[in-house]
Amino acid sequence: MELSEADRLCLAEAESHGRLVAPIVRAGREVPDGVALKRHLDGMVRRGLLADAGKSGSEARVLAVAYEATEAGLELVRAVEVRDQAMQMLAQCRGALAAGGSCEYRLSEIRELLQGPRWWALVKAAEPSKRH
């Protein structure tokens, strides 16, 4: 079955989110303290380990999300949950396609997940602050 353009874009978006969140997840496991995590992520950016984020213009947003997430505590856990769930769904989708089946329903679930309140709460947290 040929994927529609919308479904191809959805798969690309899910993979992109996974690539951006994965280094944050790893860093969060290695360095649980919020300030230390921010420093660790800054170092990763300087060393080019978050190159995908920089290329897409999302580097500052990814760092802001990570920092806000660690300040808020549970937000990083939620980001991990969303990323893991999207990646599991993506794997199931690939399996269905490899078996000659369809994954249209699964793609709509992935799209819904990535547009859901947990992921977008993190994106909103990354918006520039209006602190004076």
N, CA, C and O atoms as CSV, one atom per row, in Angstrom:
chain,resi,resn,atom,element,x,y,z
A,1,MET,N,N,0.841,-1.188,0.000
A,1,MET,CA,C,0.000,0.000,0.000
A,1,MET,C,C,0.883,1.246,0.000
A,1,MET,O,O,1.819,1.355,0.792
A,2,GLU,N,N,0.581,2.164,-0.875
A,2,GLU,CA,C,1.323,3.418,-0.982
A,2,GLU,C,C,0.846,4.383,0.105
A,2,GLU,O,O,-0.355,4.564,0.307
A,3,LEU,N,N,1.806,4.999,0.802
A,3,LEU,CA,C,1.438,5.964,1.839
A,3,LEU,C,C,1.069,7.298,1.203
A,3,LEU,O,O,1.662,7.710,0.205
A,4,SER,N,N,0.095,7.956,1.786
A,4,SER,CA,C,-0.267,9.289,1.312
A,4,SER,C,C,0.826,10.269,1.736
A,4,SER,O,O,1.639,9.969,2.610
A,5,GLU,N,N,0.833,11.424,1.115
A,5,GLU,CA,C,1.807,12.462,1.470
A,5,GLU,C,C,1.654,12.855,2.943
A,5,GLU,O,O,2.650,13.058,3.636
A,6,ALA,N,N,0.415,12.961,3.419
A,6,ALA,CA,C,0.170,13.318,4.824
A,6,ALA,C,C,0.755,12.264,5.760
A,6,ALA,O,O,1.332,12.601,6.794
A,7,ASP,N,N,0.609,10.978,5.397
A,7,ASP,CA,C,1.147,9.912,6.236
A,7,ASP,C,C,2.669,9.906,6.217
A,7,ASP,O,O,3.300,9.654,7.244
A,8,ARG,N,N,3.269,10.184,5.050
A,8,ARG,CA,C,4.740,10.260,4.978
A,8,ARG,C,C,5.248,11.402,5.855
A,8,ARG,O,O,6.252,11.258,6.554
A,9,LEU,N,N,4.552,12.532,5.816
A,9,LEU,CA,C,4.941,13.670,6.657
A,9,LEU,C,C,4.807,13.323,8.133
A,9,LEU,O,O,5.643,13.715,8.946
A,10,CYS,N,N,3.750,12.586,8.478
A,10,CYS,CA,C,3.539,12.181,9.868
A,10,CYS,C,C,4.673,11.273,10.337
A,10,CYS,O,O,5.188,11.448,11.441
A,11,LEU,N,N,5.067,10.302,9.506
A,11,LEU,CA,C,6.176,9.411,9.860
A,11,LEU,C,C,7.461,10.209,10.048
A,11,LEU,O,O,8.203,9.980,11.003
A,12,ALA,N,N,7.722,11.143,9.141
A,12,ALA,CA,C,8.929,11.965,9.239
A,12,ALA,C,C,8.900,12.801,10.513
A,12,ALA,O,O,9.926,12.959,11.174
A,13,GLU,N,N,7.729,13.340,10.864
A,13,GLU,CA,C,7.608,14.153,12.073
A,13,GLU,C,C,7.854,13.308,13.317
A,13,GLU,O,O,8.538,13.750,14.240
A,14,ALA,N,N,7.303,12.100,13.350
A,14,ALA,CA,C,7.502,11.217,14.501
A,14,ALA,C,C,8.976,10.872,14.661
A,14,ALA,O,O,9.503,10.888,15.773
A,15,GLU,N,N,9.646,10.557,13.544
A,15,GLU,CA,C,11.068,10.230,13.607
A,15,GLU,C,C,11.880,11.438,14.044
A,15,GLU,O,O,12.831,11.300,14.814
A,16,SER,N,N,11.518,12.615,13.563
A,16,SER,CA,C,12.218,13.842,13.928
A,16,SER,C,C,12.086,14.117,15.423
A,16,SER,O,O,13.073,14.435,16.086
A,17,HIS,N,N,10.868,13.995,15.955
A,17,HIS,CA,C,10.671,14.205,17.389
A,17,HIS,C,C,11.507,13.211,18.186
A,17,HIS,O,O,12.106,13.567,19.201
A,18,GLY,N,N,11.544,11.972,17.726
A,18,GLY,CA,C,12.340,10.954,18.413
A,18,GLY,C,C,13.807,11.313,18.452
A,18,GLY,O,O,14.460,11.157,19.485
A,19,ARG,N,N,14.342,11.800,17.320
A,19,ARG,CA,C,15.759,12.188,17.265
A,19,ARG,C,C,16.044,13.362,18.185
A,19,ARG,O,O,17.094,13.398,18.827
A,20,LEU,N,N,15.131,14.324,18.263
A,20,LEU,CA,C,15.365,15.497,19.100
A,20,LEU,C,C,15.268,15.178,20.585
A,20,LEU,O,O,16.027,15.713,21.393
A,21,VAL,N,N,14.336,14.306,20.940
A,21,VAL,CA,C,14.110,14.026,22.360
A,21,VAL,C,C,15.099,13.005,22.911
A,21,VAL,O,O,15.425,13.049,24.097
A,22,ALA,N,N,15.583,12.085,22.075
A,22,ALA,CA,C,16.453,11.008,22.562
A,22,ALA,C,C,17.668,11.502,23.347
A,22,ALA,O,O,17.928,10.963,24.423
A,23,PRO,N,N,18.440,12.514,22.868
A,23,PRO,CA,C,19.590,12.968,23.664
A,23,PRO,C,C,19.171,13.563,25.003
A,23,PRO,O,O,19.893,13.447,25.993
A,24,ILE,N,N,18.000,14.202,25.029
A,24,ILE,CA,C,17.506,14.773,26.282
A,24,ILE,C,C,17.166,13.658,27.259
A,24,ILE,O,O,17.461,13.752,28.451
A,25,VAL,N,N,16.546,12.607,26.750
A,25,VAL,CA,C,16.186,11.461,27.584
A,25,VAL,C,C,17.441,10.833,28.167
A,25,VAL,O,O,17.507,10.559,29.365
A,26,ARG,N,N,18.449,10.603,27.305
A,26,ARG,CA,C,19.709,10.014,27.786
A,26,ARG,C,C,20.358,10.916,28.823
A,26,ARG,O,O,20.797,10.442,29.871
A,27,ALA,N,N,20.423,12.210,28.542
A,27,ALA,CA,C,21.045,13.146,29.475
A,27,ALA,C,C,20.273,13.190,30.786
A,27,ALA,O,O,20.870,13.278,31.858
A,28,GLY,N,N,18.951,13.128,30.703
A,28,GLY,CA,C,18.122,13.149,31.908
A,28,GLY,C,C,18.375,11.956,32.799
A,28,GLY,O,O,18.321,12.066,34.024
A,29,ARG,N,N,18.653,10.804,32.186
A,29,ARG,CA,C,18.948,9.608,32.973
A,29,ARG,C,C,20.328,9.709,33.602
A,29,ARG,O,O,20.544,9.240,34.720
A,30,GLU,N,N,21.270,10.328,32.873
A,30,GLU,CA,C,22.639,10.446,33.374
A,30,GLU,C,C,22.765,11.534,34.434
A,30,GLU,O,O,23.493,11.367,35.413
A,31,VAL,N,N,22.060,12.648,34.243
A,31,VAL,CA,C,22.214,13.808,35.117
A,31,VAL,C,C,20.831,14.275,35.564
A,31,VAL,O,O,20.217,15.101,34.889
A,32,PRO,N,N,20.327,13.760,36.692
A,32,PRO,CA,C,18.952,14.073,37.074
A,32,PRO,C,C,18.715,15.511,37.541
A,32,PRO,O,O,17.588,15.997,37.444
A,33,ASP,N,N,19.730,16.200,38.039
A,33,ASP,CA,C,19.557,17.564,38.532
A,33,ASP,C,C,19.311,18.524,37.366
A,33,ASP,O,O,20.004,18.457,36.351
A,34,GLY,N,N,18.323,19.418,37.510
A,34,GLY,CA,C,17.927,20.309,36.422
A,34,GLY,C,C,19.028,21.219,35.919
A,34,GLY,O,O,19.219,21.336,34.708
A,35,VAL,N,N,19.762,21.870,36.819
A,35,VAL,CA,C,20.827,22.787,36.415
A,35,VAL,C,C,21.958,22.008,35.753
A,35,VAL,O,O,22.506,22.440,34.739
A,36,ALA,N,N,22.306,20.858,36.330
A,36,ALA,CA,C,23.358,20.022,35.746
A,36,ALA,C,C,22.937,19.526,34.364
A,36,ALA,O,O,23.760,19.443,33.453
A,37,LEU,N,N,21.652,19.196,34.211
A,37,LEU,CA,C,21.154,18.740,32.910
A,37,LEU,C,C,21.293,19.852,31.878
A,37,LEU,O,O,21.711,19.601,30.748
A,38,LYS,N,N,20.947,21.073,32.260
A,38,LYS,CA,C,21.068,22.214,31.335
A,38,LYS,C,C,22.518,22.372,30.894
A,38,LYS,O,O,22.785,22.552,29.706
A,39,ARG,N,N,23.453,22.306,31.834
A,39,ARG,CA,C,24.880,22.418,31.488
A,39,ARG,C,C,25.305,21.270,30.573
A,39,ARG,O,O,26.031,21.465,29.598
A,40,HIS,N,N,24.835,20.077,30.911
A,40,HIS,CA,C,25.167,18.886,30.128
A,40,HIS,C,C,24.667,19.043,28.691
A,40,HIS,O,O,25.393,18.741,27.744
A,41,LEU,N,N,23.433,19.511,28.529
A,41,LEU,CA,C,22.868,19.710,27.196
A,41,LEU,C,C,23.598,20.816,26.442
A,41,LEU,O,O,23.828,20.700,25.238
A,42,ASP,N,N,23.966,21.893,27.147
A,42,ASP,CA,C,24.742,22.959,26.507
A,42,ASP,C,C,26.054,22.402,25.965
A,42,ASP,O,O,26.475,22.738,24.858
A,43,GLY,N,N,26.697,21.540,26.764
A,43,GLY,CA,C,27.943,20.899,26.331
A,43,GLY,C,C,27.722,20.014,25.119
A,43,GLY,O,O,28.554,19.973,24.212
A,44,MET,N,N,26.592,19.300,25.103
A,44,MET,CA,C,26.275,18.442,23.958
A,44,MET,C,C,26.108,19.279,22.694
A,44,MET,O,O,26.535,18.867,21.615
A,45,VAL,N,N,25.494,20.443,22.822
A,45,VAL,CA,C,25.308,21.321,21.668
A,45,VAL,C,C,26.664,21.807,21.178
A,45,VAL,O,O,26.933,21.796,19.977
A,46,ARG,N,N,27.524,22.235,22.110
A,46,ARG,CA,C,28.856,22.715,21.717
A,46,ARG,C,C,29.652,21.622,21.013
A,46,ARG,O,O,30.394,21.905,20.073
A,47,ARG,N,N,29.504,20.389,21.456
A,47,ARG,CA,C,30.242,19.274,20.853
A,47,ARG,C,C,29.546,18.742,19.597
A,47,ARG,O,O,30.051,17.821,18.955
A,48,GLY,N,N,28.402,19.311,19.247
A,48,GLY,CA,C,27.719,18.890,18.028
A,48,GLY,C,C,26.870,17.645,18.186
A,48,GLY,O,O,26.429,17.069,17.192
A,49,LEU,N,N,26.630,17.214,19.433
A,49,LEU,CA,C,25.855,15.994,19.633
A,49,LEU,C,C,24.361,16.211,19.424
A,49,LEU,O,O,23.600,15.253,19.282
A,50,LEU,N,N,23.949,17.468,19.406
A,50,LEU,CA,C,22.547,17.773,19.101
A,50,LEU,C,C,22.480,18.452,17.733
A,50,LEU,O,O,21.723,19.401,17.529
A,51,ALA,N,N,23.292,17.942,16.799
A,51,ALA,CA,C,23.392,18.557,15.477
A,51,ALA,C,C,22.047,18.617,14.762
A,51,ALA,O,O,21.739,19.612,14.105
A,52,ASP,N,N,21.242,17.562,14.883
A,52,ASP,CA,C,19.927,17.566,14.231
A,52,ASP,C,C,19.096,18.744,14.706
A,52,ASP,O,O,18.419,19.403,13.916
A,53,ALA,N,N,19.154,19.001,16.000
A,53,ALA,CA,C,18.376,20.107,16.553
A,53,ALA,C,C,18.867,21.432,15.987
A,53,ALA,O,O,18.064,22.299,15.644
A,54,GLY,N,N,20.190,21.590,15.888
A,54,GLY,CA,C,20.753,22.825,15.356
A,54,GLY,C,C,20.397,23.030,13.894
A,54,GLY,O,O,20.070,24.143,13.482
A,55,LYS,N,N,20.458,21.962,13.108
A,55,LYS,CA,C,20.164,22.057,11.680
A,55,LYS,C,C,18.719,22.454,11.446
A,55,LYS,O,O,18.417,23.187,10.503
A,56,SER,N,N,17.832,21.979,12.291
A,56,SER,CA,C,16.418,22.275,12.084
A,56,SER,C,C,16.014,23.604,12.715
A,56,SER,O,O,14.848,23.995,12.655
A,57,GLY,N,N,16.977,24.295,13.317
A,57,GLY,CA,C,16.667,25.561,13.957
A,57,GLY,C,C,15.986,25.381,15.298
A,57,GLY,O,O,15.456,26.340,15.860
A,58,SER,N,N,15.994,24.150,15.822
A,58,SER,CA,C,15.270,23.863,17.056
A,58,SER,C,C,16.174,23.780,18.279
A,58,SER,O,O,15.700,23.496,19.379
A,59,GLU,N,N,17.473,24.026,18.100
A,59,GLU,CA,C,18.412,23.831,19.203
A,59,GLU,C,C,17.987,24.581,20.464
A,59,GLU,O,O,17.922,23.997,21.546
A,60,ALA,N,N,17.702,25.867,20.322
A,60,ALA,CA,C,17.311,26.657,21.487
A,60,ALA,C,C,16.013,26.135,22.077
A,60,ALA,O,O,15.845,26.099,23.296
A,61,ARG,N,N,15.098,25.730,21.206
A,61,ARG,CA,C,13.812,25.220,21.681
A,61,ARG,C,C,14.002,23.914,22.434
A,61,ARG,O,O,13.392,23.703,23.482
A,62,VAL,N,N,14.856,23.031,21.899
A,62,VAL,CA,C,15.103,21.759,22.573
A,62,VAL,C,C,15.711,22.003,23.948
A,62,VAL,O,O,15.306,21.378,24.929
A,63,LEU,N,N,16.686,22.915,24.023
A,63,LEU,CA,C,17.310,23.221,25.313
A,63,LEU,C,C,16.303,23.847,26.272
A,63,LEU,O,O,16.269,23.515,27.457
A,64,ALA,N,N,15.494,24.746,25.753
A,64,ALA,CA,C,14.490,25.378,26.607
A,64,ALA,C,C,13.488,24.357,27.116
A,64,ALA,O,O,13.090,24.395,28.280
A,65,VAL,N,N,13.079,23.443,26.241
A,65,VAL,CA,C,12.151,22.388,26.654
A,65,VAL,C,C,12.788,21.536,27.735
A,65,VAL,O,O,12.156,21.232,28.747
A,66,ALA,N,N,14.047,21.149,27.520
A,66,ALA,CA,C,14.727,20.294,28.498
A,66,ALA,C,C,14.856,21.001,29.837
A,66,ALA,O,O,14.607,20.410,30.887
A,67,TYR,N,N,15.244,22.265,29.793
A,67,TYR,CA,C,15.444,23.016,31.028
A,67,TYR,C,C,14.117,23.205,31.756
A,67,TYR,O,O,14.025,22.990,32.965
A,68,GLU,N,N,13.101,23.604,31.015
A,68,GLU,CA,C,11.770,23.787,31.605
A,68,GLU,C,C,11.253,22.461,32.150
A,68,GLU,O,O,10.627,22.413,33.209
A,69,ALA,N,N,11.522,21.391,31.414
A,69,ALA,CA,C,11.058,20.072,31.837
A,69,ALA,C,C,11.701,19.669,33.148
A,69,ALA,O,O,11.029,19.138,34.032
A,70,THR,N,N,12.992,19.914,33.284
A,70,THR,CA,C,13.646,19.511,34.527
A,70,THR,C,C,13.209,20.409,35.673
A,70,THR,O,O,13.095,19.947,36.808
A,71,GLU,N,N,12.964,21.684,35.397
A,71,GLU,CA,C,12.451,22.567,36.451
A,71,GLU,C,C,11.077,22.091,36.915
A,71,GLU,O,O,10.777,22.103,38.109
A,72,ALA,N,N,10.257,21.677,35.974
A,72,ALA,CA,C,8.903,21.243,36.310
A,72,ALA,C,C,8.870,19.816,36.841
A,72,ALA,O,O,7.871,19.396,37.425
A,73,GLY,N,N,9.949,19.071,36.645
A,73,GLY,CA,C,10.017,17.712,37.169
A,73,GLY,C,C,9.326,16.697,36.295
A,73,GLY,O,O,9.986,15.962,35.561
A,74,LEU,N,N,8.020,16.643,36.359
A,74,LEU,CA,C,7.273,15.609,35.650
A,74,LEU,C,C,7.263,15.787,34.145
A,74,LEU,O,O,7.002,14.827,33.420
A,75,GLU,N,N,7.539,16.982,33.655
A,75,GLU,CA,C,7.465,17.215,32.213
A,75,GLU,C,C,8.463,16.364,31.441
A,75,GLU,O,O,8.150,15.888,30.350
A,76,LEU,N,N,9.665,16.163,31.988
A,76,LEU,CA,C,10.635,15.320,31.293
A,76,LEU,C,C,10.120,13.890,31.222
A,76,LEU,O,O,10.260,13.221,30.198
A,77,VAL,N,N,9.527,13.426,32.311
A,77,VAL,CA,C,8.946,12.081,32.320
A,77,VAL,C,C,7.872,11.983,31.246
A,77,VAL,O,O,7.789,10.980,30.537
A,78,ARG,N,N,7.061,13.006,31.126
A,78,ARG,CA,C,6.001,13.007,30.116
A,78,ARG,C,C,6.582,13.019,28.706
A,78,ARG,O,O,6.064,12.353,27.810
A,79,ALA,N,N,7.657,13.775,28.512
A,79,ALA,CA,C,8.296,13.809,27.191
A,79,ALA,C,C,8.823,12.432,26.822
A,79,ALA,O,O,8.705,11.999,25.676
A,80,VAL,N,N,9.400,11.753,27.793
A,80,VAL,CA,C,9.913,10.396,27.562
A,80,VAL,C,C,8.760,9.471,27.203
A,80,VAL,O,O,8.869,8.667,26.278
A,81,GLU,N,N,7.659,9.584,27.929
A,81,GLU,CA,C,6.493,8.739,27.657
A,81,GLU,C,C,5.974,8.966,26.242
A,81,GLU,O,O,5.699,8.009,25.517
A,82,VAL,N,N,5.842,10.224,25.852
A,82,VAL,CA,C,5.332,10.543,24.522
A,82,VAL,C,C,6.282,10.017,23.458
A,82,VAL,O,O,5.849,9.409,22.479
A,83,ARG,N,N,7.573,10.248,23.647
A,83,ARG,CA,C,8.564,9.797,22.673
A,83,ARG,C,C,8.547,8.277,22.567
A,83,ARG,O,O,8.515,7.734,21.463
A,84,ASP,N,N,8.569,7.585,23.704
A,84,ASP,CA,C,8.580,6.121,23.690
A,84,ASP,C,C,7.319,5.562,23.036
A,84,ASP,O,O,7.385,4.618,22.249
A,85,GLN,N,N,6.179,6.147,23.366
A,85,GLN,CA,C,4.920,5.673,22.799
A,85,GLN,C,C,4.890,5.900,21.286
A,85,GLN,O,O,4.462,5.024,20.534
A,86,ALA,N,N,5.344,7.075,20.842
A,86,ALA,CA,C,5.364,7.356,19.401
A,86,ALA,C,C,6.307,6.401,18.682
A,86,ALA,O,O,5.993,5.931,17.588
A,87,MET,N,N,7.460,6.109,19.280
A,87,MET,CA,C,8.421,5.215,18.637
A,87,MET,C,C,7.891,3.774,18.579
A,87,MET,O,O,8.128,3.070,17.597
A,88,GLN,N,N,7.180,3.333,19.617
A,88,GLN,CA,C,6.566,1.996,19.596
A,88,GLN,C,C,5.520,1.916,18.485
A,88,GLN,O,O,5.462,0.941,17.736
A,89,MET,N,N,4.707,2.946,18.396
A,89,MET,CA,C,3.663,2.975,17.380
A,89,MET,C,C,4.278,3.002,15.981
A,89,MET,O,O,3.768,2.371,15.055
A,90,LEU,N,N,5.374,3.738,15.841
A,90,LEU,CA,C,6.062,3.815,14.559
A,90,LEU,C,C,6.621,2.446,14.171
A,90,LEU,O,O,6.548,2.055,13.006
A,91,ALA,N,N,7.177,1.720,15.137
A,91,ALA,CA,C,7.704,0.371,14.874
A,91,ALA,C,C,6.575,-0.568,14.440
A,91,ALA,O,O,6.749,-1.362,13.516
A,92,GLN,N,N,5.423,-0.478,15.102
A,92,GLN,CA,C,4.276,-1.305,14.727
A,92,GLN,C,C,3.822,-0.966,13.309
A,92,GLN,O,O,3.439,-1.844,12.537
A,93,CYS,N,N,3.874,0.315,12.988
A,93,CYS,CA,C,3.476,0.774,11.664
A,93,CYS,C,C,4.410,0.196,10.607
A,93,CYS,O,O,3.957,-0.291,9.571
A,94,ARG,N,N,5.697,0.250,10.867
A,94,ARG,CA,C,6.670,-0.304,9.921
A,94,ARG,C,C,6.455,-1.807,9.752
A,94,ARG,O,O,6.551,-2.336,8.645
A,95,GLY,N,N,6.160,-2.493,10.869
A,95,GLY,CA,C,5.895,-3.932,10.811
A,95,GLY,C,C,4.691,-4.248,9.948
A,95,GLY,O,O,4.717,-5.185,9.150
A,96,ALA,N,N,3.639,-3.467,10.108
A,96,ALA,CA,C,2.425,-3.678,9.312
A,96,ALA,C,C,2.706,-3.450,7.830
A,96,ALA,O,O,2.229,-4.203,6.981
A,97,LEU,N,N,3.479,-2.412,7.521
A,97,LEU,CA,C,3.812,-2.134,6.122
A,97,LEU,C,C,4.686,-3.241,5.539
A,97,LEU,O,O,4.494,-3.650,4.394
A,98,ALA,N,N,5.650,-3.727,6.331
A,98,ALA,CA,C,6.541,-4.800,5.872
A,98,ALA,C,C,5.758,-6.078,5.578
A,98,ALA,O,O,6.118,-6.842,4.682
A,99,ALA,N,N,4.687,-6.303,6.336
A,99,ALA,CA,C,3.858,-7.499,6.143
A,99,ALA,C,C,2.827,-7.298,5.029
A,99,ALA,O,O,1.989,-8.164,4.778
A,100,GLY,N,N,2.906,-6.143,4.369
A,100,GLY,CA,C,1.982,-5.879,3.270
A,100,GLY,C,C,0.649,-5.314,3.709
A,100,GLY,O,O,-0.283,-5.208,2.911
A,101,GLY,N,N,0.559,-4.953,4.977
A,101,GLY,CA,C,-0.696,-4.416,5.499
A,101,GLY,C,C,-0.732,-2.902,5.455
A,101,GLY,O,O,0.088,-2.253,4.805
A,102,SER,N,N,-1.692,-2.367,6.155
A,102,SER,CA,C,-1.892,-0.926,6.223
A,102,SER,C,C,-1.600,-0.445,7.640
A,102,SER,O,O,-1.769,-1.185,8.609
A,103,CYS,N,N,-1.167,0.786,7.741
A,103,CYS,CA,C,-0.965,1.338,9.086
A,103,CYS,C,C,-1.634,2.697,9.204
A,103,CYS,O,O,-1.228,3.531,10.013
A,104,GLU,N,N,-2.654,2.911,8.397
A,104,GLU,CA,C,-3.330,4.203,8.389
A,104,GLU,C,C,-3.880,4.565,9.769
A,104,GLU,O,O,-3.740,5.703,10.218
A,105,TYR,N,N,-4.511,3.586,10.446
A,105,TYR,CA,C,-5.071,3.840,11.776
A,105,TYR,C,C,-3.961,4.202,12.750
A,105,TYR,O,O,-4.095,5.145,13.529
A,106,ARG,N,N,-2.856,3.448,12.707
A,106,ARG,CA,C,-1.732,3.692,13.611
A,106,ARG,C,C,-1.132,5.075,13.354
A,106,ARG,O,O,-0.765,5.778,14.295
A,107,LEU,N,N,-1.033,5.462,12.082
A,107,LEU,CA,C,-0.499,6.782,11.759
A,107,LEU,C,C,-1.377,7.883,12.325
A,107,LEU,O,O,-0.873,8.900,12.802
A,108,SER,N,N,-2.687,7.687,12.276
A,108,SER,CA,C,-3.569,8.713,12.842
A,108,SER,C,C,-3.376,8.801,14.353
A,108,SER,O,O,-3.475,9.885,14.929
A,109,GLU,N,N,-3.098,7.659,15.005
A,109,GLU,CA,C,-2.827,7.677,16.447
A,109,GLU,C,C,-1.520,8.402,16.748
A,109,GLU,O,O,-1.440,9.166,17.710
A,110,ILE,N,N,-0.490,8.164,15.926
A,110,ILE,CA,C,0.796,8.845,16.119
A,110,ILE,C,C,0.598,10.348,15.958
A,110,ILE,O,O,1.088,11.142,16.761
A,111,ARG,N,N,-0.123,10.725,14.914
A,111,ARG,CA,C,-0.381,12.148,14.664
A,111,ARG,C,C,-1.108,12.770,15.859
A,111,ARG,O,O,-0.766,13.866,16.303
A,112,GLU,N,N,-2.104,12.063,16.367
A,112,GLU,CA,C,-2.868,12.550,17.518
A,112,GLU,C,C,-1.966,12.694,18.747
A,112,GLU,O,O,-2.059,13.676,19.483
A,113,LEU,N,N,-1.093,11.703,18.958
A,113,LEU,CA,C,-0.173,11.728,20.096
A,113,LEU,C,C,0.760,12.930,20.011
A,113,LEU,O,O,0.954,13.643,20.996
A,114,LEU,N,N,1.338,13.153,18.827
A,114,LEU,CA,C,2.293,14.245,18.664
A,114,LEU,C,C,1.618,15.609,18.698
A,114,LEU,O,O,2.281,16.624,18.911
A,115,GLN,N,N,0.319,15.638,18.493
A,115,GLN,CA,C,-0.405,16.899,18.572
A,115,GLN,C,C,-1.147,17.021,19.902
A,115,GLN,O,O,-1.867,17.990,20.140
A,116,GLY,N,N,-0.958,16.031,20.753
A,116,GLY,CA,C,-1.682,15.984,22.020
A,116,GLY,C,C,-1.148,16.946,23.061
A,116,GLY,O,O,-0.106,17.572,22.863
A,117,PRO,N,N,-1.856,17.063,24.161
A,117,PRO,CA,C,-1.525,18.053,25.181
A,117,PRO,C,C,-0.167,17.832,25.847
A,117,PRO,O,O,0.488,18.803,26.225
A,118,ARG,N,N,0.271,16.580,25.999
A,118,ARG,CA,C,1.544,16.367,26.692
A,118,ARG,C,C,2.716,16.890,25.875
A,118,ARG,O,O,3.593,17.572,26.404
A,119,TRP,N,N,2.730,16.567,24.568
A,119,TRP,CA,C,3.849,17.046,23.753
A,119,TRP,C,C,3.792,18.559,23.624
A,119,TRP,O,O,4.810,19.234,23.781
A,120,TRP,N,N,2.611,19.099,23.338
A,120,TRP,CA,C,2.516,20.537,23.106
A,120,TRP,C,C,2.700,21.344,24.380
A,120,TRP,O,O,3.036,22.527,24.314
A,121,ALA,N,N,2.490,20.738,25.527
A,121,ALA,CA,C,2.809,21.431,26.785
A,121,ALA,C,C,4.305,21.713,26.833
A,121,ALA,O,O,4.728,22.764,27.314
A,122,LEU,N,N,5.106,20.773,26.334
A,122,LEU,CA,C,6.553,20.977,26.306
A,122,LEU,C,C,6.939,22.044,25.289
A,122,LEU,O,O,7.804,22.877,25.559
A,123,VAL,N,N,6.303,22.023,24.129
A,123,VAL,CA,C,6.597,23.031,23.115
A,123,VAL,C,C,6.239,24.413,23.652
A,123,VAL,O,O,6.993,25.369,23.475
A,124,LYS,N,N,5.086,24.512,24.309
A,124,LYS,CA,C,4.656,25.787,24.882
A,124,LYS,C,C,5.641,26.256,25.948
A,124,LYS,O,O,5.937,27.447,26.047
A,125,ALA,N,N,6.152,25.310,26.749
A,125,ALA,CA,C,7.123,25.662,27.787
A,125,ALA,C,C,8.399,26.228,27.177
A,125,ALA,O,O,9.128,26.962,27.844
A,126,ALA,N,N,8.678,25.897,25.918
A,126,ALA,CA,C,9.898,26.357,25.260
A,126,ALA,C,C,9.759,27.748,24.650
A,126,ALA,O,O,10.748,28.334,24.210
A,127,GLU,N,N,8.537,28.280,24.622
A,127,GLU,CA,C,8.350,29.612,24.056
A,127,GLU,C,C,9.109,30.626,24.900
A,127,GLU,O,O,9.232,30.461,26.113
A,128,PRO,N,N,9.625,31.692,24.251
A,128,PRO,CA,C,10.408,32.676,25.005
A,128,PRO,C,C,9.627,33.210,26.200
A,128,PRO,O,O,8.437,33.514,26.112
A,129,SER,N,N,10.322,33.312,27.295
A,129,SER,CA,C,9.687,33.775,28.527
A,129,SER,C,C,9.546,35.292,28.498
A,129,SER,O,O,10.322,35.990,27.845
A,130,LYS,N,N,8.557,35.781,29.208
A,130,LYS,CA,C,8.330,37.226,29.273
A,130,LYS,C,C,8.791,37.777,30.614
A,130,LYS,O,O,8.264,38.775,31.104
A,131,ARG,N,N,9.791,37.109,31.206
A,131,ARG,CA,C,10.327,37.576,32.494
A,131,ARG,C,C,11.115,38.864,32.282
A,131,ARG,O,O,11.746,39.058,31.243
A,132,HIS,N,N,11.069,39.724,33.267
A,132,HIS,CA,C,11.810,40.993,33.182
A,132,HIS,C,C,12.966,40.967,34.139
A,132,HIS,O,O,13.718,41.938,34.225
